[in-house]
Amino acid sequence: MKDHAALADIFNRDEERVSWHDDTLWFVREKRDKVSKDIEDWEQLRNAASQIKDNVLSALDRYLIQFEKNALKNGVIVHWAADALEHNRIVLSLLKKAEVKSMVKSKSMLTEECHLNEFLIENGIEVIDTDLGERIVQLANEAPSHIVLPCIHKKKEEIGEIFHEFLGTPKGLSDPQQLTEAARQDLREKFLTRKAALTGVNFAIAETGEFVVCTNEGNADMGAHLADIHIASMGFEKIIPERKHLGVFLRLLARSATGQPITTYSSHFKRPLKNKEIHIVIVDNGRTIQLGREDFRNSLKCIRCGACMNTCPVYRRSGGHSYHTAIAGPIGSILAPNLDMEKYKDLPFASTLCGSCTNVCPVKIDIHQQLYKWRQVIVQSGYTDTSKTIAMKGMAFTLSSSRIFDFAGKSMRLTLKYIPFAINNQLNPWYKNREMPEVPKESFKKWYHQNRKNGN
Amino acid sequence: MAIDSREIILKGILEHKPKSITTLPDLNFSKGSGEGLHKFIASASFNGSKVYRISGLTELRKYVRENFSSSDKILTTIAALNDIAKQAEFSEQDDPHDLEDVDLTILKAQLGVAENGALWLTEELLGHRVLPFITQHLILILNENEIVSSMNDAYQKIGDQDYNYGVFISGPSKTADIEQSLVIGAHGARSLGIFMMQEN
């Protein structure tokens, strides 16, 4: 399987698109900066959000029990899933019981993590993603490349092609307004005829047993209110203690995500409609293990705003698909190795450790520190590339003796002077997009001996 | 399906969670901006809502008559507006799918939030939960003295209010999923008009 660097290479073949992707995400980052500065107490808000989430992690079992008790009292049915497969089986059994063959689904990164769509399709159930971006990538048979902007890697002309093929829009149509209208018409029919809807959960409130879903499009509500059965899937870290804490998180979420002061809809689901069902599936899928990793546990504070992706110089220039996991970017790179360290050993290295992700994170996760720590865990666990291991061992050998170091320095100077092509070639990754430095005449040691050591 | 996943998860959390409890923060750091009304109008307009300040429902009636043709397709939960709209009343037998051709819905919001132009509504104000979403256009009426400065203040006001369903609506439905171009009118209402009733 290709790693991040190899997949990023593929993305980088189209330079114009990379620049566009880079600029577009940076534009979203700038919008975030602007609206965050409209709020006087922004930093206090981030501190409060971080502290609330720390509190949640330190009493998570208690809050989950409290949430379950209140949700049950509200007439909501609660399910627990230890892993992705159990989550998928619960959803399937609910759909089978309701005799449903087709379901509408609004955005839920958890279901991406669990590969629910594939599982349901294998079991004969049609899933219709209703978020516009997700619908587009679903029709294109691709995964979302960004948790908030799922088809940010696609150009409008490509979307026009997809709609022409699947929705029958005129060939060559690429106007976002007209394409969106076509999707609206097509999905309205789906909303009106499907009997089951699945949504994600942005926040679940222990105190009241209600949960909140945020969208701009209104697709979660269109699905949930028209269906007989509403299934809400949540990772167990989505719990917050009290309703009033929404006042902190709803102020941060959309500002951090897209630079909006709030999403268009923030829907609070507490009790089902008469004769309708609401089911909540509380999912672990590796979260308990992450909770036990002291250095990485606070990655569970994430509210999935995507700010760390928009600001990341590597993400912006390598694209979401290069991360080969449901949640891309810096946060995904500290979540994924917990699930499968060998498979995702490349991700903590897909970073410059510049720290911009940490600076914009609304819940103050120390993302770049964790990327650095994961690198150490991965190396200690023996998951490094052979070439890197050999290079590091060679380096350690060279630096271990001044005699060998002097010899290596001299050889390098002679090589660069007389046979530069031995270094400046495509086999040397350092030569990619870089010129090797000009060769100094002598080593620093020699220069120092001649110029400084004798009294000057 | 493992019957004891609940126990396994809770036990795992108990074993793996931090050993000491972090206390919850004090939320009283938020200072209100003071100028609630003007900030609300600015925020709502930024979100793509159209804001009108009115002294009575007569002006709203005039607006609706001028902009919407058939009163058959206009629903409201406000009794005083039965001359321009049908009452949105639902029984268990009614099928919400019949609402698909509603053109305009007029509802009353409980409160507005100055910092983000959002309006809070609970189920009893909606007629049916899907109505503010399925309708092509939405008008919300808000008393000017029901504006709070921030979300923090909004939740203080909501307090432990019991509702089956509640929603903050901050504008027309929208998306920027295609190349980050803002398009108004995704799956929900294509427009939001906010009619602000001035204090007398």
Chai-1 contact restraints between the chains, C-beta under 6 A:
chainA,res_idxA,chainB,res_idxB,connection_type,confidence,min_distance_angstrom,max_distance_angstrom,comment,restraint_id
A,T24,B,Q180,contact,1.0,0.0,6.0,A-B,restraint_1
A,D41,B,F29,contact,1.0,0.0,6.0,A-B,restraint_2
A,D41,B,S30,contact,1.0,0.0,6.0,A-B,restraint_3
A,Q44,B,F29,contact,1.0,0.0,6.0,A-B,restraint_4
A,A48,B,P25,contact,1.0,0.0,6.0,A-B,restraint_5
A,Q51,B,P25,contact,1.0,0.0,6.0,A-B,restraint_6
A,D54,B,T22,contact,1.0,0.0,6.0,A-B,restraint_7
A,N55,B,T22,contact,1.0,0.0,6.0,A-B,restraint_8
A,N55,B,L24,contact,1.0,0.0,6.0,A-B,restraint_9
A,S58,B,K17,contact,1.0,0.0,6.0,A-B,restraint_10
A,S58,B,P18,contact,1.0,0.0,6.0,A-B,restraint_11
A,S58,B,I21,contact,1.0,0.0,6.0,A-B,restraint_12
A,S58,B,T22,contact,1.0,0.0,6.0,A-B,restraint_13
A,A59,B,I21,contact,1.0,0.0,6.0,A-B,restraint_14
A,L60,B,I13,contact,1.0,0.0,6.0,A-B,restraint_15
A,L60,B,K17,contact,1.0,0.0,6.0,A-B,restraint_16
A,D61,B,L10,contact,1.0,0.0,6.0,A-B,restraint_17
A,D61,B,I13,contact,1.0,0.0,6.0,A-B,restraint_18
A,D61,B,L14,contact,1.0,0.0,6.0,A-B,restraint_19
A,W80,B,S5,contact,1.0,0.0,6.0,A-B,restraint_20
A,W80,B,R6,contact,1.0,0.0,6.0,A-B,restraint_21
A,W80,B,I9,contact,1.0,0.0,6.0,A-B,restraint_22
A,A82,B,S5,contact,1.0,0.0,6.0,A-B,restraint_23
A,A82,B,I8,contact,1.0,0.0,6.0,A-B,restraint_24
A,R89,B,M1,contact,1.0,0.0,6.0,A-B,restraint_25
A,L132,B,T175,contact,1.0,0.0,6.0,A-B,restraint_26
A,L132,B,D177,contact,1.0,0.0,6.0,A-B,restraint_27
A,G133,B,D177,contact,1.0,0.0,6.0,A-B,restraint_28
A,C151,B,D177,contact,1.0,0.0,6.0,A-B,restraint_29
A,K156,B,I178,contact,1.0,0.0,6.0,A-B,restraint_30
A,K156,B,E179,contact,1.0,0.0,6.0,A-B,restraint_31
A,I159,B,I178,contact,1.0,0.0,6.0,A-B,restraint_32
A,P176,B,I178,contact,1.0,0.0,6.0,A-B,restraint_33
A,P176,B,S181,contact,1.0,0.0,6.0,A-B,restraint_34
A,P176,B,V183,contact,1.0,0.0,6.0,A-B,restraint_35
A,Q177,B,V183,contact,1.0,0.0,6.0,A-B,restraint_36
A,L179,B,I178,contact,1.0,0.0,6.0,A-B,restraint_37
A,T180,B,V183,contact,1.0,0.0,6.0,A-B,restraint_38
A,L192,B,H97,contact,1.0,0.0,6.0,A-B,restraint_39
A,L192,B,E100,contact,1.0,0.0,6.0,A-B,restraint_40
A,N216,B,K174,contact,1.0,0.0,6.0,A-B,restraint_41
A,E217,B,S173,contact,1.0,0.0,6.0,A-B,restraint_42
A,E217,B,T175,contact,1.0,0.0,6.0,A-B,restraint_43
A,E217,B,A186,contact,1.0,0.0,6.0,A-B,restraint_44
A,E217,B,H187,contact,1.0,0.0,6.0,A-B,restraint_45
A,G218,B,F133,contact,1.0,0.0,6.0,A-B,restraint_46
A,G218,B,S173,contact,1.0,0.0,6.0,A-B,restraint_47
A,G218,B,H187,contact,1.0,0.0,6.0,A-B,restraint_48
A,G218,B,G188,contact,1.0,0.0,6.0,A-B,restraint_49
A,N219,B,H187,contact,1.0,0.0,6.0,A-B,restraint_50
A,D221,B,F133,contact,1.0,0.0,6.0,A-B,restraint_51
A,M222,B,F133,contact,1.0,0.0,6.0,A-B,restraint_52
A,M222,B,H187,contact,1.0,0.0,6.0,A-B,restraint_53
A,H225,B,R129,contact,1.0,0.0,6.0,A-B,restraint_54
A,H225,B,V130,contact,1.0,0.0,6.0,A-B,restraint_55
A,L226,B,V130,contact,1.0,0.0,6.0,A-B,restraint_56
A,K244,B,Y155,contact,1.0,0.0,6.0,A-B,restraint_57
A,L246,B,Y155,contact,1.0,0.0,6.0,A-B,restraint_58
A,G247,B,M151,contact,1.0,0.0,6.0,A-B,restraint_59
A,G247,B,N152,contact,1.0,0.0,6.0,A-B,restraint_60
A,G247,B,Y155,contact,1.0,0.0,6.0,A-B,restraint_61
A,L250,B,M151,contact,1.0,0.0,6.0,A-B,restraint_62
A,R251,B,M151,contact,1.0,0.0,6.0,A-B,restraint_63
A,P261,B,N116,contact,1.0,0.0,6.0,A-B,restraint_64
A,I262,B,N116,contact,1.0,0.0,6.0,A-B,restraint_65
A,I262,B,A118,contact,1.0,0.0,6.0,A-B,restraint_66
A,I262,B,S170,contact,1.0,0.0,6.0,A-B,restraint_67
A,T264,B,S170,contact,1.0,0.0,6.0,A-B,restraint_68
A,T264,B,G171,contact,1.0,0.0,6.0,A-B,restraint_69
A,T264,B,S173,contact,1.0,0.0,6.0,A-B,restraint_70
A,S266,B,F168,contact,1.0,0.0,6.0,A-B,restraint_71
A,S267,B,V167,contact,1.0,0.0,6.0,A-B,restraint_72
A,H268,B,G166,contact,1.0,0.0,6.0,A-B,restraint_73
A,K270,B,N164,contact,1.0,0.0,6.0,A-B,restraint_74
A,R271,B,N164,contact,1.0,0.0,6.0,A-B,restraint_75
A,K274,B,E92,contact,1.0,0.0,6.0,A-B,restraint_76
A,D284,B,I9,contact,1.0,0.0,6.0,A-B,restraint_77
A,T288,B,G12,contact,1.0,0.0,6.0,A-B,restraint_78
A,T288,B,I13,contact,1.0,0.0,6.0,A-B,restraint_79
A,T288,B,H16,contact,1.0,0.0,6.0,A-B,restraint_80
A,L291,B,H16,contact,1.0,0.0,6.0,A-B,restraint_81
A,L291,B,K17,contact,1.0,0.0,6.0,A-B,restraint_82
A,G292,B,H16,contact,1.0,0.0,6.0,A-B,restraint_83
